[in-house]
Amino acid sequence: MKKIKSLKPVENLSLVDKVELRLLEFFKENELQPGDSIPKELEFADTLGVSRTVVREALLRLRTLGLIESKKHRGMILTEPDIIANFERILDPSLLGMDILKNLFELRLILEMGMADFIFERKTQKDIQELEEIVESEELAVADQTHFSLDREVAFHGKLYEISQNKTLLRFQNLLLPVFEYVHLKNKPDDFNYRYSSGKFVTHKMLVNNIKMGTPETFRNAMRQHLEPHFDSIFNHDKN
């Protein structure tokens, strides 16, 4: 059985914050892993030289972050935090400033460009068929494909994230969807009359054909052209 390192008392300054940090240090120094039991409130309080109320509040913070939980007959144990769930609690576009929304929107564009290799490695014929069905429904609904439609973007790009088979990436994409909607709705009508550098809009159908016959690199280039209005909007904003 490995030897458990002791905790050091804290000064009576910002006690809850300091206790929270000391607890995290304790977990790291003793190399505790998810599923390991941790001492009780009273033990922590006695060792740190603080009240149980202070320890309880510090533990509550860690519980809120998903770092600890209580188990019947076992007491408190360390858990593996659900990072995305913590983001979900606070990522409400109406509560965020435009600078943060802009950065989150940029992150989404970065993800779109970065998942090409995973799409090509993990795509199946069924995935391609589902993409083609999405494109077919788009073409039946709207003849003019010279600008972005939010609903079509959500369905098509959501499927691309799904093909990557990265569960964290997929959840993060769903998490950023309200941000995408929020920024998209900020666009003015003139923003959609965009002149592409290649002279034409790279449609979802073109992207599907690229997935079928191209390479990760050609797909990245096509995706970059597809998202060109968003990139230019961001870069032009940076210059102003």
Backbone as CSV, one residue per row, in Angstrom:
resi,resn,N_x,N_y,N_z,CA_x,CA_y,CA_z,C_x,C_y,C_z
1,MET,0.855,-1.200,0.000,0.000,0.000,0.000,0.890,1.250,0.000
2,LYS,0.613,2.164,-0.920,1.479,3.336,-1.030,1.252,4.288,0.138
3,LYS,2.316,4.980,0.491,2.263,5.915,1.603,1.550,7.200,1.180
4,ILE,0.583,7.634,1.998,-0.176,8.837,1.705,0.541,10.055,2.270
5,LYS,0.794,11.032,1.409,1.449,12.256,1.851,0.454,13.123,2.613
6,SER,0.942,13.825,3.607,0.067,14.637,4.452,-0.180,16.009,3.844
7,LEU,-1.229,16.658,4.351,-1.560,18.016,3.944,-0.918,19.016,4.893
8,LYS,-0.631,20.202,4.364,-0.102,21.270,5.201,-1.226,22.238,5.564
9,PRO,-1.205,22.777,6.786,-2.238,23.756,7.163,-2.165,24.995,6.271
10,VAL,-3.285,25.708,6.180,-3.318,26.929,5.379,-3.475,28.125,6.297
11,GLU,-3.024,29.303,5.808,-3.235,30.528,6.581,-4.701,30.930,6.483
12,ASN,-5.126,31.759,7.443,-6.520,32.195,7.470,-6.762,33.355,6.506
13,LEU,-6.442,33.140,5.223,-6.661,34.148,4.179,-7.340,33.457,3.002
14,SER,-8.496,33.951,2.608,-9.262,33.342,1.503,-9.309,31.831,1.693
15,LEU,-9.843,31.424,2.813,-9.745,30.029,3.212,-10.314,29.035,2.192
16,VAL,-11.489,29.327,1.690,-12.112,28.354,0.783,-11.263,28.168,-0.468
17,ASP,-10.771,29.288,-1.023,-9.910,29.194,-2.201,-8.653,28.402,-1.894
18,LYS,-8.035,28.705,-0.745,-6.789,28.037,-0.398,-7.004,26.557,-0.099
19,VAL,-8.115,26.235,0.548,-8.409,24.830,0.827,-8.659,24.074,-0.471
20,GLU,-9.379,24.702,-1.391,-9.631,24.069,-2.680,-8.313,23.736,-3.385
21,LEU,-7.381,24.680,-3.389,-6.082,24.449,-4.021,-5.297,23.368,-3.303
22,ARG,-5.351,23.379,-1.971,-4.630,22.367,-1.196,-5.202,20.965,-1.451
23,LEU,-6.500,20.885,-1.591,-7.115,19.585,-1.879,-6.653,19.059,-3.234
24,LEU,-6.614,19.945,-4.221,-6.149,19.535,-5.539,-4.691,19.089,-5.485
25,GLU,-3.884,19.804,-4.712,-2.481,19.414,-4.536,-2.391,18.033,-3.885
26,PHE,-3.247,17.810,-2.888,-3.269,16.538,-2.180,-3.571,15.386,-3.147
27,PHE,-4.550,15.595,-4.024,-4.910,14.555,-4.990,-3.731,14.249,-5.920
28,LYS,-3.053,15.314,-6.388,-1.938,15.134,-7.326,-0.731,14.499,-6.640
29,GLU,-0.377,15.015,-5.457,0.810,14.519,-4.761,0.687,13.041,-4.394
30,ASN,-0.533,12.621,-4.117,-0.754,11.222,-3.752,-1.165,10.364,-4.946
31,GLU,-1.120,10.980,-6.140,-1.391,10.267,-7.395,-2.717,9.509,-7.337
32,LEU,-3.715,10.168,-6.768,-5.036,9.558,-6.702,-5.678,9.553,-8.089
33,GLN,-6.412,8.494,-8.372,-7.037,8.310,-9.671,-8.554,8.240,-9.515
34,PRO,-9.301,8.473,-10.599,-10.757,8.327,-10.526,-11.139,6.975,-9.933
35,GLY,-12.019,7.010,-8.966,-12.438,5.790,-8.276,-11.796,5.628,-6.915
36,ASP,-10.686,6.358,-6.661,-10.029,6.290,-5.357,-10.822,7.063,-4.313
37,SER,-10.859,6.526,-3.115,-11.540,7.215,-2.018,-10.665,8.341,-1.492
38,ILE,-11.307,9.369,-0.947,-10.574,10.473,-0.337,-11.024,10.613,1.120
39,PRO,-10.205,11.247,1.950,-10.573,11.403,3.370,-11.905,12.130,3.559
40,LYS,-12.434,12.001,4.751,-13.700,12.650,5.075,-13.481,14.126,5.396
41,GLU,-14.567,14.868,5.409,-14.516,16.310,5.703,-13.769,16.581,7.004
42,LEU,-14.104,15.815,8.038,-13.511,16.047,9.358,-12.001,15.849,9.345
43,GLU,-11.553,14.833,8.617,-10.111,14.584,8.515,-9.414,15.736,7.813
44,PHE,-9.993,16.207,6.741,-9.416,17.345,6.031,-9.397,18.577,6.939
45,ALA,-10.503,18.803,7.641,-10.606,19.980,8.504,-9.550,19.943,9.605
46,ASP,-9.385,18.776,10.238,-8.398,18.652,11.315,-6.977,18.853,10.788
47,THR,-6.682,18.251,9.643,-5.328,18.335,9.087,-4.999,19.749,8.625
48,LEU,-5.979,20.406,8.011,-5.740,21.748,7.478,-5.878,22.826,8.541
49,GLY,-6.491,22.501,9.638,-6.679,23.487,10.692,-7.742,24.502,10.375
50,VAL,-8.802,24.056,9.676,-9.910,24.949,9.329,-11.214,24.280,9.746
51,SER,-12.298,25.003,9.629,-13.592,24.451,10.018,-14.124,23.504,8.949
52,ARG,-15.049,22.638,9.354,-15.674,21.717,8.398,-16.490,22.493,7.365
53,THR,-17.018,23.655,7.756,-17.803,24.462,6.820,-16.948,24.905,5.639
54,VAL,-15.725,25.321,5.934,-14.806,25.754,4.870,-14.467,24.572,3.969
55,VAL,-14.158,23.431,4.570,-13.838,22.239,3.786,-15.032,21.824,2.940
56,ARG,-16.221,21.889,3.544,-17.431,21.481,2.828,-17.648,22.353,1.584
57,GLU,-17.431,23.654,1.730,-17.616,24.555,0.592,-16.584,24.284,-0.493
58,ALA,-15.350,24.023,-0.102,-14.301,23.708,-1.080,-14.624,22.405,-1.806
59,LEU,-15.093,21.411,-1.059,-15.467,20.146,-1.681,-16.676,20.309,-2.594
60,LEU,-17.577,21.186,-2.216,-18.744,21.446,-3.059,-18.323,22.022,-4.410
61,ARG,-17.328,22.888,-4.391,-16.809,23.433,-5.645,-16.265,22.315,-6.527
62,LEU,-15.509,21.409,-5.920,-14.926,20.307,-6.679,-16.008,19.353,-7.174
63,ARG,-17.061,19.202,-6.372,-18.183,18.360,-6.794,-18.884,18.985,-7.997
64,THR,-19.050,20.322,-7.963,-19.693,21.037,-9.069,-18.900,20.874,-10.361
65,LEU,-17.568,20.827,-10.233,-16.700,20.631,-11.401,-16.675,19.175,-11.870
66,GLY,-17.288,18.298,-11.079,-17.304,16.885,-11.449,-16.056,16.130,-11.065
67,LEU,-15.283,16.672,-10.112,-14.040,16.031,-9.696,-14.229,15.018,-8.575
68,ILE,-15.297,15.173,-7.798,-15.573,14.219,-6.728,-17.072,13.943,-6.688
69,GLU,-17.426,12.822,-6.090,-18.830,12.495,-5.863,-18.925,11.567,-4.664
70,SER,-20.110,11.463,-4.112,-20.338,10.601,-2.954,-20.900,9.260,-3.405
71,LYS,-20.333,8.185,-2.865,-20.796,6.842,-3.179,-21.288,6.160,-1.908
72,LYS,-22.394,5.458,-2.019,-22.963,4.764,-0.877,-21.965,3.729,-0.346
73,HIS,-21.772,3.753,0.954,-20.873,2.835,1.662,-19.387,3.116,1.394
74,ARG,-19.077,4.086,0.570,-17.670,4.379,0.277,-17.281,5.797,0.645
75,GLY,-18.239,6.681,0.780,-17.942,8.074,1.034,-17.575,8.793,-0.248
76,MET,-16.701,9.783,-0.154,-16.330,10.571,-1.325,-15.220,9.892,-2.118
77,ILE,-15.354,9.927,-3.438,-14.329,9.379,-4.317,-14.011,10.388,-5.414
78,LEU,-12.833,10.226,-5.983,-12.475,11.048,-7.131,-13.207,10.529,-8.358
79,THR,-13.600,11.434,-9.242,-14.245,11.045,-10.485,-13.557,11.731,-11.649
80,GLU,-13.775,11.187,-12.830,-13.226,11.802,-14.030,-14.201,12.880,-14.491
81,PRO,-13.796,14.149,-14.473,-14.742,15.224,-14.792,-15.182,15.195,-16.244
82,ASP,-16.427,15.524,-16.454,-16.972,15.663,-17.808,-16.734,17.108,-18.233
83,ILE,-15.636,17.334,-18.952,-15.230,18.693,-19.304,-16.288,19.396,-20.129
84,ILE,-16.864,18.691,-21.090,-17.857,19.308,-21.969,-19.096,19.705,-21.176
85,ALA,-19.479,18.867,-20.209,-20.660,19.187,-19.401,-20.454,20.478,-18.628
86,ASN,-19.215,20.700,-18.165,-18.937,21.948,-17.454,-19.084,23.157,-18.376
87,PHE,-18.663,23.014,-19.618,-18.851,24.091,-20.589,-20.332,24.325,-20.853
88,GLU,-21.094,23.245,-20.932,-22.514,23.349,-21.251,-23.270,24.192,-20.228
89,ARG,-22.799,24.173,-19.007,-23.487,24.911,-17.943,-23.397,26.415,-18.122
90,ILE,-22.340,26.877,-18.774,-22.097,28.318,-18.826,-22.124,28.903,-20.231
91,LEU,-22.136,28.029,-21.252,-21.989,28.530,-22.619,-23.345,28.923,-23.205
92,ASP,-23.911,29.976,-22.673,-25.151,30.554,-23.182,-24.782,31.829,-23.937
93,PRO,-25.014,31.879,-25.267,-24.611,33.047,-26.047,-25.132,34.364,-25.504
94,SER,-26.317,34.328,-24.905,-26.895,35.576,-24.392,-26.136,36.110,-23.190
95,LEU,-25.283,35.268,-22.587,-24.529,35.683,-21.413,-23.066,35.996,-21.732
96,LEU,-22.690,35.845,-23.002,-21.302,36.032,-23.397,-21.135,37.292,-24.236
97,GLY,-19.989,37.951,-24.092,-19.686,39.129,-24.886,-19.300,38.754,-26.304
98,MET,-19.332,39.722,-27.210,-19.053,39.450,-28.614,-17.624,38.983,-28.840
99,ASP,-16.681,39.450,-28.038,-15.297,38.999,-28.211,-15.182,37.500,-27.953
100,ILE,-15.840,37.019,-26.886,-15.808,35.588,-26.585,-16.547,34.801,-27.663
101,LEU,-17.705,35.309,-28.097,-18.463,34.639,-29.149,-17.638,34.536,-30.429
102,LYS,-16.932,35.614,-30.751,-16.095,35.616,-31.952,-15.003,34.562,-31.842
103,ASN,-14.361,34.467,-30.684,-13.307,33.477,-30.501,-13.846,32.051,-30.553
104,LEU,-15.018,31.841,-29.998,-15.632,30.521,-30.061,-16.023,30.167,-31.486
105,PHE,-16.487,31.166,-32.220,-16.843,30.946,-33.618,-15.583,30.588,-34.420
106,GLU,-14.477,31.270,-34.138,-13.209,30.952,-34.795,-12.788,29.520,-34.472
107,LEU,-12.988,29.112,-33.214,-12.643,27.752,-32.813,-13.430,26.736,-33.626
108,ARG,-14.692,27.035,-33.871,-15.509,26.121,-34.662,-14.976,26.008,-36.090
109,LEU,-14.546,27.123,-36.663,-13.969,27.080,-38.008,-12.675,26.261,-38.015
110,ILE,-11.881,26.410,-36.971,-10.644,25.638,-36.860,-10.949,24.142,-36.812
111,LEU,-11.975,23.776,-36.067,-12.363,22.368,-35.989,-12.811,21.856,-37.347
112,GLU,-13.559,22.677,-38.078,-14.045,22.280,-39.400,-12.870,21.944,-40.320
113,MET,-11.806,22.740,-40.233,-10.651,22.545,-41.107,-9.780,21.379,-40.641
114,GLY,-9.801,21.100,-39.352,-8.853,20.136,-38.793,-9.292,18.686,-38.806
115,MET,-10.573,18.416,-39.115,-11.044,17.041,-38.979,-11.004,16.254,-40.281
116,ALA,-10.410,16.816,-41.335,-10.411,16.169,-42.651,-9.813,14.767,-42.607
117,ASP,-8.654,14.620,-41.990,-7.995,13.307,-41.963,-8.847,12.263,-41.261
118,PHE,-9.533,12.658,-40.202,-10.382,11.716,-39.467,-11.600,11.311,-40.313
119,ILE,-12.137,12.266,-41.063,-13.276,11.960,-41.932,-12.885,10.936,-42.985
120,PHE,-11.725,11.138,-43.612,-11.290,10.229,-44.668,-10.885,8.863,-44.121
121,GLU,-10.369,8.836,-42.915,-9.961,7.566,-42.326,-11.154,6.743,-41.863
122,ARG,-12.220,7.410,-41.427,-13.315,6.699,-40.768,-14.636,6.716,-41.535
123,LYS,-14.673,7.325,-42.696,-15.910,7.382,-43.476,-16.324,5.987,-43.919
124,THR,-17.619,5.796,-44.063,-18.171,4.548,-44.586,-19.094,4.886,-45.744
125,GLN,-19.453,3.872,-46.490,-20.382,4.082,-47.605,-21.722,4.588,-47.085
126,LYS,-22.108,4.114,-45.911,-23.370,4.565,-45.308,-23.304,6.060,-44.978
127,ASP,-22.155,6.505,-44.480,-21.984,7.930,-44.180,-22.131,8.768,-45.447
128,ILE,-21.485,8.324,-46.518,-21.562,9.068,-47.780,-22.990,9.101,-48.296
129,GLN,-23.678,7.987,-48.161,-25.071,7.928,-48.594,-25.928,8.921,-47.802
130,GLU,-25.700,9.009,-46.499,-26.466,9.945,-45.676,-26.151,11.392,-46.039
131,LEU,-24.879,11.683,-46.355,-24.520,13.033,-46.815,-25.220,13.357,-48.127
132,GLU,-25.268,12.381,-49.016,-25.928,12.597,-50.313,-27.427,12.827,-50.124
133,GLU,-28.020,12.149,-49.165,-29.452,12.353,-48.884,-29.696,13.758,-48.337
134,ILE,-28.771,14.247,-47.495,-28.893,15.614,-46.972,-28.807,16.620,-48.108
135,VAL,-27.847,16.408,-49.005,-27.662,17.306,-50.141,-28.882,17.261,-51.053
136,GLU,-29.419,16.069,-51.293,-30.593,15.929,-52.153,-31.790,16.673,-51.574
137,SER,-31.967,16.582,-50.262,-33.083,17.298,-49.632,-32.876,18.803,-49.710
138,GLU,-31.621,19.242,-49.664,-31.316,20.659,-49.805,-31.712,21.148,-51.189
139,GLU,-31.337,20.373,-52.205,-31.583,20.781,-53.579,-33.070,20.810,-53.898
140,LEU,-33.819,19.928,-53.278,-35.265,19.930,-53.472,-35.912,21.132,-52.799
141,ALA,-35.337,21.545,-51.670,-35.926,22.646,-50.905,-35.550,24.011,-51.457
142,VAL,-34.307,24.143,-51.895,-33.818,25.448,-52.331,-33.018,25.290,-53.613
143,ALA,-33.431,25.951,-54.657,-32.711,25.891,-55.929,-31.475,26.777,-55.902
144,ASP,-31.571,27.916,-55.214,-30.466,28.866,-55.168,-29.518,28.496,-54.044
145,GLN,-28.279,28.082,-54.372,-27.299,27.706,-53.358,-26.112,28.657,-53.369
146,THR,-26.382,29.929,-53.556,-25.294,30.900,-53.624,-24.949,31.476,-52.262
147,HIS,-25.668,31.097,-51.212,-25.316,31.571,-49.874,-25.657,30.518,-48.836
148,PHE,-25.227,30.769,-47.632,-25.415,29.832,-46.531,-26.858,29.817,-46.040
149,SER,-27.346,28.633,-45.723,-28.601,28.467,-45.008,-28.260,27.768,-43.702
150,LEU,-28.678,28.352,-42.591,-28.256,27.835,-41.294,-28.705,26.395,-41.079
151,ASP,-29.953,26.083,-41.398,-30.449,24.727,-41.195,-29.650,23.711,-42.001
152,ARG,-29.326,24.079,-43.235,-28.558,23.169,-44.084,-27.139,23.001,-43.561
153,GLU,-26.569,24.092,-43.068,-25.227,24.020,-42.497,-25.199,23.086,-41.288
154,VAL,-26.214,23.210,-40.441,-26.270,22.405,-39.227,-26.353,20.917,-39.563
155,ALA,-27.252,20.562,-40.478,-27.436,19.155,-40.831,-26.193,18.572,-41.493
156,PHE,-25.640,19.301,-42.445,-24.501,18.783,-43.203,-23.238,18.706,-42.349
157,HIS,-22.903,19.820,-41.702,-21.661,19.853,-40.936,-21.747,18.980,-39.691
158,GLY,-22.944,18.872,-39.130,-23.115,17.968,-37.998,-22.796,16.535,-38.381
159,LYS,-23.175,16.146,-39.593,-22.865,14.802,-40.073,-21.367,14.613,-40.240
160,LEU,-20.659,15.648,-40.687,-19.200,15.546,-40.818,-18.548,15.284,-39.469
161,TYR,-19.007,15.991,-38.447,-18.472,15.763,-37.101,-18.759,14.328,-36.650
162,GLU,-19.937,13.851,-37.000,-20.309,12.489,-36.628,-19.387,11.474,-37.292
163,ILE,-19.037,11.712,-38.561,-18.170,10.793,-39.293,-16.796,10.713,-38.647
164,SER,-16.342,11.805,-38.042,-15.019,11.802,-37.399,-14.940,10.773,-36.281
165,GLN,-16.091,10.398,-35.722,-16.198,9.390,-34.650,-15.486,9.805,-33.371
166,ASN,-15.207,11.110,-33.258,-14.617,11.609,-32.016,-15.755,12.162,-31.167
167,LYS,-16.077,11.458,-30.094,-17.249,11.818,-29.299,-17.113,13.197,-28.657
168,THR,-15.904,13.527,-28.209,-15.688,14.835,-27.608,-15.862,15.936,-28.642
169,LEU,-15.326,15.710,-29.835,-15.470,16.682,-30.920,-16.935,16.878,-31.277
170,LEU,-17.685,15.775,-31.357,-19.099,15.865,-31.699,-19.879,16.626,-30.640
171,ARG,-19.604,16.347,-29.376,-20.289,17.061,-28.296,-19.915,18.535,-28.294
172,PHE,-18.638,18.806,-28.589,-18.192,20.194,-28.608,-18.846,20.949,-29.753
173,GLN,-19.035,20.253,-30.874,-19.724,20.879,-32.008,-21.156,21.230,-31.631
174,ASN,-21.828,20.311,-30.958,-23.196,20.586,-30.514,-23.228,21.727,-29.507
175,LEU,-22.182,21.783,-28.696,-22.071,22.835,-27.696,-21.908,24.206,-28.354
176,LEU,-21.139,24.253,-29.437,-20.875,25.518,-30.121,-21.984,25.913,-31.093
177,LEU,-22.935,25.011,-31.311,-24.009,25.307,-32.261,-24.768,26.579,-31.933
178,PRO,-25.148,26.821,-30.660,-25.832,28.088,-30.355,-24.972,29.308,-30.668
179,VAL,-23.651,29.171,-30.492,-22.740,30.265,-30.826,-22.760,30.509,-32.325
180,PHE,-22.734,29.412,-33.087,-22.781,29.511,-34.547,-24.067,30.210,-34.978
181,GLU,-25.182,29.827,-34.373,-26.466,30.443,-34.700,-26.458,31.923,-34.342
182,TYR,-25.921,32.232,-33.178,-25.929,33.604,-32.686,-25.142,34.522,-33.623
183,VAL,-23.938,34.082,-33.995,-23.096,34.892,-34.874,-23.699,34.951,-36.273
184,HIS,-24.241,33.824,-36.728,-24.850,33.786,-38.056,-26.002,34.782,-38.166
185,LEU,-26.806,34.868,-37.129,-27.957,35.770,-37.157,-27.554,37.232,-37.090
186,LYS,-26.284,37.484,-36.725,-25.785,38.856,-36.700,-25.450,39.360,-38.104
187,ASN,-25.381,38.427,-39.069,-25.050,38.829,-40.433,-26.133,39.727,-41.022
188,LYS,-25.707,40.637,-41.866,-26.637,41.502,-42.596,-26.943,40.873,-43.948
189,PRO,-28.059,41.238,-44.583,-28.384,40.664,-45.899,-27.259,40.809,-46.909
190,ASP,-26.553,41.939,-46.882,-25.471,42.163,-47.849,-24.311,41.195,-47.645
191,ASP,-24.204,40.629,-46.409,-23.106,39.719,-46.136,-23.195,38.449,-46.977
192,PHE,-24.397,38.142,-47.470,-24.583,36.908,-48.223,-24.319,37.092,-49.716
193,ASN,-24.203,38.333,-50.176,-23.859,38.601,-51.563,-22.343,38.614,-51.692
194,TYR,-21.774,37.453,-51.481,-20.322,37.348,-51.346,-19.695,36.887,-52.655
195,ARG,-18.593,37.519,-53.023,-17.850,37.124,-54.217,-16.685,36.225,-53.803
196,TYR,-16.766,34.983,-54.164,-15.738,34.023,-53.785,-14.484,34.224,-54.624
197,SER,-13.332,34.017,-53.987,-12.062,34.218,-54.679,-11.907,33.268,-55.856
198,SER,-12.532,32.089,-55.772,-12.463,31.121,-56.866,-13.496,31.403,-57.944
199,GLY,-14.391,32.356,-57.659,-15.439,32.691,-58.619,-16.717,31.898,-58.446
200,LYS,-16.697,30.906,-57.544,-17.919,30.122,-57.341,-17.983,29.622,-55.901
201,PHE,-19.202,29.338,-55.478,-19.446,28.828,-54.129,-19.234,27.318,-54.120
202,VAL,-18.419,26.830,-53.215,-18.232,25.387,-53.045,-19.413,24.849,-52.244
203,THR,-20.268,24.094,-52.916,-21.504,23.610,-52.299,-21.257,22.362,-51.461
204,HIS,-22.281,21.988,-50.726,-22.200,20.747,-49.965,-22.039,19.550,-50.902
205,LYS,-22.689,19.609,-52.052,-22.566,18.507,-53.020,-21.121,18.357,-53.476
206,MET,-20.457,19.488,-53.705,-19.050,19.441,-54.099,-18.200,18.847,-52.989
207,LEU,-18.518,19.180,-51.758,-17.770,18.626,-50.623,-17.956,17.113,-50.536
208,VAL,-19.177,16.650,-50.774,-19.435,15.205,-50.742,-18.643,14.506,-51.839
209,ASN,-18.636,15.077,-53.037,-17.865,14.488,-54.136,-16.381,14.446,-53.793
210,ASN,-15.932,15.454,-53.074,-14.531,15.481,-52.665,-14.229,14.372,-51.672
211,ILE,-15.166,14.147,-50.749,-14.997,13.062,-49.778,-14.953,11.715,-50.497
212,LYS,-15.741,11.581,-51.561,-15.804,10.320,-52.304,-14.542,10.074,-53.125
213,MET,-13.991,11.124,-53.745,-12.917,10.916,-54.713,-11.626,11.675,-54.413
214,GLY,-11.660,12.565,-53.411,-10.492,13.395,-53.150,-9.593,12.855,-52.055
215,THR,-8.862,13.747,-51.451,-7.929,13.420,-50.368,-8.193,14.383,-49.212
216,PRO,-7.649,14.115,-48.026,-7.814,15.066,-46.922,-7.381,16.477,-47.304
217,GLU,-6.308,16.590,-48.086,-5.803,17.912,-48.452,-6.754,18.625,-49.413
218,THR,-7.263,17.914,-50.426,-8.202,18.562,-51.351,-9.498,18.926,-50.630
219,PHE,-9.880,18.087,-49.668,-11.091,18.388,-48.907,-10.896,19.628,-48.042
220,ARG,-9.718,19.739,-47.417,-9.435,20.928,-46.611,-9.522,22.194,-47.465
221,ASN,-8.949,22.126,-48.659,-8.996,23.285,-49.548,-10.427,23.626,-49.939
222,ALA,-11.216,22.585,-50.235,-12.616,22.817,-50.606,-13.404,23.377,-49.429
223,MET,-13.142,22.851,-48.230,-13.835,23.347,-47.043,-13.454,24.793,-46.765
224,ARG,-12.192,25.127,-46.983,-11.738,26.510,-46.779,-12.493,27.454,-47.710
225,GLN,-12.693,27.043,-48.955,-13.459,27.869,-49.899,-14.934,27.933,-49.500
226,HIS,-15.454,26.835,-49.019,-16.852,26.791,-48.587,-17.107,27.770,-47.442
227,LEU,-16.131,27.858,-46.538,-16.263,28.719,-45.362,-15.634,30.099,-45.566
228,GLU,-15.216,30.387,-46.777,-14.488,31.627,-47.051,-15.195,32.892,-46.558
229,PRO,-16.510,33.022,-46.719,-17.167,34.247,-46.215,-16.976,34.447,-44.717
230,HIS,-16.992,33.355,-43.960,-16.824,33.458,-42.517,-15.406,33.875,-42.153
231,PHE,-14.432,33.273,-42.843,-13.041,33.644,-42.590,-12.805,35.112,-42.929
232,ASP,-13.295,35.533,-44.076,-13.088,36.927,-44.484,-13.776,37.896,-43.536
233,SER,-14.961,37.522,-43.072,-15.681,38.378,-42.132,-14.869,38.577,-40.858
234,ILE,-14.255,37.501,-40.382,-13.445,37.577,-39.171,-12.189,38.403,-39.397
235,PHE,-11.497,38.115,-40.514,-10.238,38.808,-40.770,-10.449,40.289,-41.069
236,ASN,-11.550,40.605,-41.738,-11.853,42.028,-41.996,-12.209,42.741,-40.704
237,HIS,-12.878,42.032,-39.808,-13.205,42.600,-38.502,-11.928,42.895,-37.720
238,ASP,-10.928,41.995,-37.841,-9.669,42.198,-37.128,-8.942,43.446,-37.597
239,LYS,-9.101,43.794,-38.870,-8.410,44.936,-39.430,-9.058,46.267,-39.044
240,ASN,-10.332,46.198,-38.691,-11.067,47.435,-38.354,-10.827,47.859,-36.907
